[in-house]
Each structure stands twice: as structure tokens, then as C-alpha cells.
Amino acid sequence: MLKRIVSCLIAAVLFIFCLPMLAWAEETTENETESTAKAYILMEANTRQEIQGQNEESQLPVAGLTKVMSYLLFFEALEKGTIKNTDMVPVSKEAASKGGTRVFLDSGAQYSVETLLKPAIMCSANDAVCALAEKIAGTEAAFTDMMNTRAKELGLGCTFADATGLSPDSTMSARDLGIIASELSQYSGFFKYSSLWLDTFTHESGRTTEMANSNKLVKVQGFDGMATGSTAQSGYSLVATLKNGSARFICVVIGDQKTDSRFTFAKNSINYAAATYTVKQIAKAGGKVKTVPLAGGGNTAVDLFAKEDLSILLKKGEEAGLEKKVEVNEILPPIAKGTVVGRIIVKTADGAEYSVALAPNADIEELTFSSCLHKILQKWLG
């Protein structure tokens, strides 16, 4: 009898102690972490959809987060062939004299593009960033013009005064940074460097500089970038990211009051997003969607392809509630390749609607007696 009473008491105590854990597990279905920053945004990179935000449109000083645009231009230049990883980069007196975070490059030394990308991205080295900017555009000022032009192309309201963020005159919004970070996340080569925690930079002379990533979250499993920034004027800022299945979540924090607060908030916010949301791909650019008959009857048909990617951010479990339909106009030849003739329409359970255009990937010639006869013969002859 005594054993039974003791067992019941132990079970009761364990139940009481487990209650907070059960309550915490339930609360994580909502992101209740409060931000002490001037602005933030939590979003998904592939869909560019915002999950949460605060003052996300406000233009604010962001210090070193300015470099996120510089990084994007570096990788776009590599993609276009403007520069190659093996190209040698001379270090100018201006680049070598950059203050703030740096790897102490020697003026007149030369390094490959690939060699400089590591310190530029991993430890936000201003001298390496400036040297790469000069390699691409000739001068840092010309590169800054490229940054502002690219911002306009992306429809952003940010303003850049330099390539590094040392100038207090560069301003960005949390949304601006989220969009640029989303563009940058398409380049897997970036994460090769942004995910590193500790490394050593070897100079042309043989001396070495120890490098440490200022983004503490790269020590947490799954987190692989992107950048940090801090000054007395701007506060503590961060762009953090994590890839989870088909989704990549990004959290931008601008102007936090304490250095650790930005990391805690971004980590909790991204973990919440990863536990709650998923990305459903509806169509891939250039992917075949449907085969439809040409107007006029007969056996002649045409394949239609998606003109763009279409992915949707959904809460987990909502995929079953999607309604998808394909609308196609009457297709009467001749029709040029790429002409929009229809679209895929997807509606979510909450009524949100998304669509992507459909088009043939080849010219469709006008049907004539001879062309019909030719198609029939081709079919018969195999």
C-alpha cells in the first residue's frame, strides 16, 4: 500500500514539473519572442514572402550589413564572367588603409578573387571587400554606383555611400536587406565562406592573420550566414539564415540594443518559421505543365511551359487545401515562341491567389494542307 502511495506521489510530482514543458511546446506554434531592435523582418527567400515584421520599411543606418549588396554584386560578376575566381586582385593603398574589421592586407600585394572572398564574407574584412570592389568597377566609388543601380533594379529604396558600410550615410530597410539576401541566397558559393567559424588567412609575404566569424549563429546547426554590423549610431544588426528542406528562412535585425539580443531573436524567429512553414513548388521555369490541342481540331497539339518559377509559402498541413487549375486561351497558329497563352492559378485555403504564365517554347506555324500532310506522314513513318 505504501509503495502504491509513493508511486502516485512521484507520478504527480513529475506531472506538475512537466506542465511548463508542455505549455512551452504549445506556445512555440506562435513566435512570441519580442524584438528590442529598431526594425526586423522574418521572411522566406524563395517566395520573398514576409512572415513577420516591425518597421520593416524604415530606412536606417546598417553599418556592415551594407556588404550584403557588395556580396551580391561579387557573385553576379562571377556568374557573368566579369571576374573569375582565379583572377589576381592587386591591393591598392586605399583598400589596404580601410579601417574597421580587416585582415591587414599589404598595399601592392596580389591575391586571387577566391582568396579574398573568404575574408570579405567570413569575417566582413573591409580591406578585402574594397579590393574586390575595385577589381570589378575600377574604383570603390564606381562600385558604389553599381550598388545603387542594382538596388533600383530590385525596386528598393536603399542608398549606398560606399561598399563596406564604414560611411554613416548608407541606409537600408529590413525589407531591402531581406530582398537582397534572398537574391544572394541563390549562389551556393556564398555559403562556402559565410558558414565558416574560424580560419587562417595567409598573406603573400607568408605571415598569417587569424579570422573569426562575427555571426555567432554559424555555430548552431543549420545556420549558415549571412552578415553582421554594428556602430554606436546604428546599433547591433544581423542578417541570419537557415535552409530547411525546400525553404530558406531569413531574419534581418536592425539596430538592436545589445549584441546578444540580435542573435537570440533571429535564432528563435527562424526556428519558429522552420517549425511552422513549408514551401510548395507549383511550377518550375521552363518546366512542362500541360499539352493542349490547337484550335481547329485534329490531332495536332502543343506543349505549354511555365515562364517563371512559382512557389508558395504555406503553414505545414495547408498543402491539402490548395486548389489548382490551368486556364488556356484558344490557340490559333501562328504563335511565336514565348507568347503567353494561359496560366496556372493556385488558390490557398485562406483565399490568397497565385498564378504563373504559360507559353510554348517553340514557334507554332500556321496549319496548312502541306504541313498537316507532313505531320501525318511523320506519324505514319514513325
N, C-alpha and C positions, 0 to 999 in steps of 0.2 A: 504493500500500500504506500509506504514511504517513498519507494523508488518511483512509483507512478506519479506521486505529487511533485517530486523533484523534477521528473521529466517534463511535466506540464509547465512548471515554473521556468525551466530552461527554454522551452519552446516559446513561452510567452515573451521572455526577455529578448530572444532572437527576433521574434516578430516585430517587437517595438523598435529594435535597432535597425531593422530592415526597412521600416516605413520611410525614413528620409531618403534611402536609396531608391525606393520605388517611386517616390514623389519626384526625385531629381530626374529619373529616367523618363517620366511622363512630361516633365517641363521642357526637355530638350527638343520636343516637337515644335517649339517656338524659340526663336533666338531672342532671349531675354537679356543678353549681355548689353550693358549700356556703354555708349561711347562717350569719352571725355574729350574727343577731338573736335576741331572746328568743322570738319566735314568728313564724310565717308561714303563709300558705295560698295555694295556687295553684288556681284553680277556673274553671269556665265559667259565665257569668252566666245564660244562657237555661235551662240544665238544672239549675243550682245544684249540679252535681256537682264534688266535690273531686278534683283530680289528685294533689296532694302537699300535705303539711303538717307542721308541727312545733309542738307545744304550742299547737295552734290553738284549744283550748277554754279556755285560761288567761285569766282576766280581768286586764287590765293597764292602766296609765295610757297614754293615747294622744295626749295634747296636742291639737293642731289637727285630728286625724282625727275628733274629736267632731263637727266640722262636717258630715261626710258625712250624718249623720242630719238636721241642720238643712237641708241642701240638699234632701234627700228631701221634707221637710215643706213647703219653699217650693214645689216643683213640684207636689206633691199639692194644695196650696192653690190654685195657679193652675188645675189641672185641675178642681177642684170649683167654681171661681168665687168662692172666699172672697176672693181678691185678683185684680186684673188688672194686666197689665204697665204700663198707663197710670195706675194709681192713684198718687197722691202720698204719699210717706212722710216724715213730719216726723222730724227727728233730735233725739232727746231729749238732755238733759245727760248722762244715764247712758251712752247709746250713744256720744256724742262723746268721752267720757272713757276709753273702753276702751283698755287698753294692748296691748302685743304688736304684731303686724302690723296696720297700718291705713292708711287713705288720708286721715286727718286731716279728717274731716267736721266742719263747723261746727255747733255746737248751735243749734237753731232753724231751720236750713236745711231745704229740702224737695227731694226728688228722686223721680223715678218709680221704681216697682218694678224696671223693666227696667234703669234706670241703675245701681241699687245691686247688682243681681245680678252684674254684671260684676266689680267689685272683690271682692265677697263670695266668688265662686267662683275667679276667675282668680288673685288674689293673697292669698286667705284673709284678707281685711280684717275684723278683729273688730268695728270700728265699724259697717260696713255690714251684717254678719250680725246684730248686736244690733238695729239699726234695723228690719230686715225682720222679725225675731222679734217685736218689739213691735207692728209693724203687724198681724201675724196674730193674736197672742194677747193684746195689751194690755200685757203686761209680759214681760220675759225669763224670770221665774220661772214664769209661766203657760205660756210656750212650752216650757220645760224639762219641765213636767208632760206636755205633749203628746208630747214626745220619748220619755219613759219609757213612756207609754201605747202609743205606736206600737211600741216595742221589744217589749212584752208581746204585742201582736197578731201580731208576726212570730215569736214563740216564742223570743226572745233573752234572754240573761242579763245584758246590759249595764246600767249605771246611769249616768244623766246628772245632772250638778250644775249645768250651765249650757249655753248654746247655742254657745259659742265654743271650749271646751277650755282656757280660762285657769285654771279650777279644777282642782287636782290630784285631786279626788275623783271625777271621771268615769273609769269603767273599761269596757273593751270587750275582747272576744276577737277573734282574727284571723277566726274563723268569723263572728262577729257582723258585723264590718265587711264581710266578703265578701257576706253576705246583703243588708245594707243597700245596698252598692254595686251589687249585682245588681238590686235594686228601682229604684235611681236610674238605672241604665243604660237603662231603658225610656223615659226622657224625653230625646229628641234635643236639646231646647233647652239642656240642661245642658252638652253638649259644645260648644255655640256659644261658651261662655265658658271652659270648662276647657282647651280646646285652644290658647288664645291664649298667646303667649310674652311679648310686650311691647305695652303700650298706654298711653294717657294718660287720666287722669280729670280732667274739667273740673268745677270746683266752681261753686256757684250765684253766687259772687262774681266768677267769671271766672279765678281762679287755677287752676293745674294741678298734679297730682301724677303723677309717672311710676310706672307699675306694671310689675312683672316677676313672672312665674310662678315659684314656688319649685320646681315639678316640672320638673326638667331633661329628663325623658323626652319632654316635648311637642315638643322639638326633633328627636326621632327619628321618622322616617316611620312613620305608623300609630298611634303612641301619642297618646291624646287626653284624658288625665286620670288621676287624679281629685283627689288631695289629698295634702298633706304635713303633718307635725307634728314638733316637737322641743322638748324641755326637758331640763334636766340630770337630772330624775327619770325621764322616760320614754324618753330616748334618741332616736334618729332613726327616724321612722316614715314609711310611704308606702302609699298605695293607687294602683296603676298599672293601666292597662287598655289593651287594643288590640282592635279589631274585625277579624276575619279571616274573610271570607265570611259564613256563617251563624252563626259562633261569635263570642263576645266573651269574651276571657280576662281575668281579674282576678288580680292578685297583691297581697296585703296583707303588709306587713313591719312588725313592731312591735319597737321597742327595739333597733335596730342600734347598733353601737359607733361607726361612722363615717358621716358624711353621705353619702359617695360609695358606700359599700358597699350601702346600700339600693337605690340606682338600678341598680347593676351587677347585683345579684342579681335584682331584679324584671325587668329587661330580658332577661337570659339565660333566666330561667324562662319568661317569656311567649313568647319566641322559640322555645323548645323546645316549648311547648304548641302554638303555631301551626303548627309544622312536623310535629307528630306526631298531632294530634287534629282531628276534624271533628265537626260537629253534623248529625244526620239528623232532619228533622222527619217524624214519623209521622202526626200529626193536628193540625189547627188548630181551636181552639174555635169551634163554630158551623159547622164545615165538614161537608158531606155525606159519609158514609162508605159507606153501603150502603142499598139498597132491599130490603125483605123482605116476604113475603106475610103477611097477617093470618091468625090461626087460623080454621079453618073452610073453607079452600079458596076457590075462586073467583079472580077477577082482581084483587081489592082488595089493595093493597099500601101500605106506609108507608115514608117515608124516615127514616133514622136519622142523627143528627148527633153529633159529638164534643162532650162537655160541657166539656172543657178542652184546652189545648194539650198535646201530647206530643212532646217532642224528646229525643233520646238522644245522649250524648257517646260517640264511638267513636274508636278509633285508625284512621287512614287505611288503607283497604283492607279493613276489617272489615264494611263495609256489605253485602257479598255473603253474609256468614254469618248475616244476620238471618232469623229465622223469624217470620212474621206470620200471625195468624189472627183471625177475628171470631166471637165467640160471642154468640148471640142467644137469649133465652128465648122461649117460646111467647107470642105477642102476641094477647091476647084482649080486645077492647074491652068497656067503655070504659076508656081510659087517658088520664090527664091529661098535658098538655104538660110535658116535662122529667122524666118518670118514667123511671128507669133500667131498660132492658130488655135490655141486653147490654154488651159491651165489646170493645175491640181489645186483643189480647195480643201482645206482641213479646218474643222471646227472643233474646239475643245468643249468639255462639259460645261464650262462657265460662259460659253458663248463667244469666246475670242476666235477670230478667223484669220487664217494664214493662207497664202497662195504663192505659187511659182508658175511662171510662163512655160509653155510647151512649144516646141518648134521642130521642123525636120532638120536633119544635119546634112542634107544634100539638096540640090535643086530638084524640083519636081517639074518635069517637062509636060507641056500640053499634050493631051492624048489625041493621037491621030490614028487613022486606019493602019498606016505602016508601023507606027510604034506599038500598037496593040498586037498586030500580026507578029512583030519581032518578039514581044513578050511571050506570046503563045508558043512560038517555035522554041524559044529558050526553055520554056517549061516542059515541052514535049521531049526535047533532046536532052534534058537533064542538066 
